[in-house]
Amino acid sequence: MRAGIHRTGLASLGLITTAVLWGGNHVVIRDIADQTDPFTLVFWRWTLSALMLLIFSAGPLWRARHVVRVHLGRIVALGVLNCVLFSLAIIAAPFGTSAANVGLIQATAPLWIVATGTLFLSEQVSVRSTVGLGLGFTGAVLLISSGPAATTIPTALRWGDALALIATLIWAGYNILLQKIQSVLHPVTLFSAMILTGYIILVPFYGIVTLTVSAVDISIVPPREIWPAVAFIGLGATLLGNLFWNLGVHVLGPTTSSQFLFLAPLCSIVLGAYWLREYLSSLGWLGAIMIISGLILSTVRHQERE
């Protein structure tokens, strides 16, 4: 009994940490956007994470090599979705909009997961969830169409909203595919296999980018003064955030775990206002309230059903 309570408490603490790390990630990226580029951040983000995963997961991966070989196609697909496509979109997004907007748009991921699950997996959606989906989608439209969310970001640079939405759709597809394979390996071992295979594909992709794009646009190695921020993005938000998320889902399940992600956009809003002086417009606040209300309706189950 006590062991179960202890595991639940640790899982909850890990998920709270994940929400803070992911919410702060957008603020940190926005803060250093004028000193580096998205491609370099993505490459070093996963370089740091892959090195740490290789050090601590080499043994479990080797023991699970036969299982990995059987499911290699899906593992590679998941690695590409997370390590390459999603990463490029979500890292680039704060370069073109506020950290608050990225956090709020990314917070609609559970809504898109429900929608894609309904379309492609024939999952049933309750009336309550349908109302929540409608609120969340309407809130996202209001947020994206509102005026500049920060005094330092002109309307012309709001292309980051579109990238954040693309990243969120990729994340939804990633989770749908993940549902079909997550039971074959321990969540930490599966995450390690996905990221290491995704990183193998990321390296030549980054090499092609650095050879074809002007050196003025690609820094290759980030400036020394932003390495603490790069370390936070790679080891904090990416490595620890994903590991805590996978462990939380393993202990508490995806529905309960997703409730903790309500904290992530709130962290982006608070930290963005304090650190970057970024503020939501009135229409943006209305969209934010609708997004969070929609998430609560769609993912938080009635107390009696718990």
N, C-alpha and C positions, 0 to 999 in steps of 0.2 A: 504493500500500500504506500509506504513512505517512499520507496524507490520510484513508484509511478509518479507521485507528486513531485519528487525531485527532478525527474526527467521532464515533466511538463513545465516546471518552473524554469529549468535551464533552456528548454526549447523556446519558451515565451521570451526570455531575456535575449536569446540569440536573434529572434525575429524583430524585437524592438531595436536591437543594434543594427540589424539589416536595414530597417526603415530609415534610421538616422544616417547611416552610411550612404544609402542610395539617394536620399534627399539632399545630403550635403555634397554629393558627387557633382551634381549639376552646377552648384554654386562655385565649387573649386574650378571646374572646367571653364565656366564663364569668366572667372577672375584672371585666368592665365591665357585667355583666348588670343590676346594681342602679342603673345610671346612664343607661340608655337602653332602647329596646324593639326587638324583632326587625324590625319594618317599617322603622324609620328606618335600621337597620344595613344591611338589604338595599338600600334605595334609595341610600344614600350609597356603599355598596360598589360598585354598578354604575355610579353616576354618575362616580366617579373612574376606574373601569376604562374606561367608554365614552368618556370624554374623551380618555384616552391612546390608545385604539385608533383613534379618529377622527383624531387628529393623525398617527399613524404609518402607518395603513392606508388612508387616503382614496385615495391613488393606486392601489394594487393593487386595491382594491374597485371603483374606477371602471373600470379596465381589464378587470375580470372581471364587469362589470355584466350582460352578456348571459348568462353562465353562471348568475349569481345569479338572474336573472329566470326562467330555465327551471326552476330547482329551488327557487323561492321558497317554495312550500308547505311543503316539508320543512325548509327553513332556519328558517322562522317557528316551526314545531312544535318544532324543537330549541332555538330561542331561548327559547320559553315554558317548556319543560321545565327548562332550565338556569338561566336568568336569573330566572324567576318561581317556579315550583313547587319545584324542588330547593332554590333559595336560601332561600326562606321556611322550609322544613322544617329544613334543616341549620343555619341561623342561629338559629332558635328553639329547637332541641334543647338546646344548652348552658344555656338559661335554666331548664330543668327536669330536668337530670341532670348528672353529672360530665363533665368534658372527656375523661377516660379512657374512659368508656362510649360517648360519641359517636364517638371515634376507633376503638374496637374494633368497634362495630356498623357503622360506615361501611366498615371493612376487609373486611366480608363481601361487598362489592359484586362482586368477581370471581366469587364463588360464585353469586350471583343472576344474573349475566350468563350464566354457563354454563347455569344452569337455564332461563332464559328463551330462550336460544338453542336449547336442546333442544326446548322446547315449541313455539316459534313459527318456528324456522328449520330444524327437523329435523336439527340437528347431532348427530353421534355423540358419546357420552360413554363413556370407558373405565371399566373397573372401578376403576382407581386414582382417577380423578376422582370417581366415584360415592361412594367411601369418603370422599374429601376433602369432598364436599358434605355428607354425613351428619355428619361431625365438626364442620364449620363451623356448620351449622344448629343442631346440639345445643348447641354452645358459645354461640351467640347466645341461645338460649332460657335457658340457665343464667345467662348474664350479666344478661339483662333481669329474670329472676325472682329474682336474688340480693338480699341486703339492700342498704341504701344504700351506694353506692360511695364516698361521701365523708362525713366527719364533719359537714360543714356543710349537707348536703342531706337533709332528712327524706324518708321513704318516700313521703309524700303528693305530693311534687313530682317523682316519677320519670316523669311523663308525657313528659319529654324523650326517654326511651328509645324510646317509640312513634314520636315524630317522627323520630328518627334512623333508625329502621327504614323509615319511609315515604320519607324522603329517599333512602335506599340503594336502595329498589325503583324510585324515579323515575330515579335515576342509571343503574340497570341498563337500564331501558327506553330512556333517552336514548342509551346506548352501542349498543344493538341497532339503533336508528334511524340512528345515526351511521355504522354499518358500511355502510349502503346508499348513503351519499352521500359518504363521506370521500375518495373517489378523484377527485371532480370538480374540486376546488380544492386549492391549497396549504393545509396545515393551519392556518397562521396567518391566511390570508385567509378560510378557512371559519369559523374561530372568531370573527373580527371580524364577519363578516356575521351569524352567529347571535346574537351578543351585542348588536349594535346594533339588530337587529330585535326581540329580546327586550326591550331597554331601552325601545324605543318603546311597547311594550305595558305595561311596568312603570310608566311615568310616570303615565298616567291611573288605573291601578289604585291606586297609592299616593295619588293625589289624592282618590279616592273614600274610601279608608280614613281619611285625615286629616279629611275632612269629616263622616264618619259616626261616628267613634270620639272619645270625650272627649279633649280636649287634655291632660288629666292623664295619659292612657295613651300618647299619641303625642308625642314630643319635637320632631319635625320636623327641627330642627338639633341634632346631638349637643352636649353640653356641651364647652366649650373644652378641659378637662383630658383628655378621652378622644380627642381628634382624632389623636394619634399612633397609638393603637390602631386607630381607624377607617382611617387611612392604611395601616397594616399589613394589615388585612383586605382593603381594596380594591385596593391596588397590589401588595402582597406575595402573600398567599395566593390572591387571586382572579386578578389579571392575570398576574403572573409564574408562579404555580403552574400555571395553565391553559396558558400559552404553552409553558413548559418541558415539560409533559406532552404536548402535541400534537407538539412537535418530537421528543421522545423516542420517541413511538410511530412517527413518520415515519421515524426512523433505525433503531431497534432492533426495531420491531414491538410489537403489543399484549401478547403473551405475556411477552416478556422485560421490557418496561416495567412490567408489573403486579407483577413480583417486587420492585421497589424500594418499592412501597407498603407492604410489611411494616414499613418503618421508621416510617410515619406513626402507627399506634396506639402504638408503643413511645415515640415522642416525646411523644404525648399523656399517656401514663402517667407518664413521667419528669418532664416539665414540670409536669403537674398536681400531682404529689406535692411537687415543689420549690417551685412558685410559689403553689399554692392549698391545699396540705396535704390533697389528695384522695387517698384510698387505696382500692384494690380490696379487697373482702372475700375470704375464702378461696374461696367458691363463684365469685366473680367471676374470681379468678385461674385457677381450673379452666376456666371458660368461655373466658378469654383464650387459654390454652394450646391448647384445642381449636380455636378459631378460626384461630390462626396455623398449627397443624398441618394443618388442613383446607385452608388456602390453599396451603401448600407442596405438599401432595399433588395439589391440583387444577391448579395453574398452573406449577409448576417441572418442566420436562421432564427426563427421564433424561439424564445427561451424554452417553451415546453417541448420543442423538438430536439433540444440538446440532450 
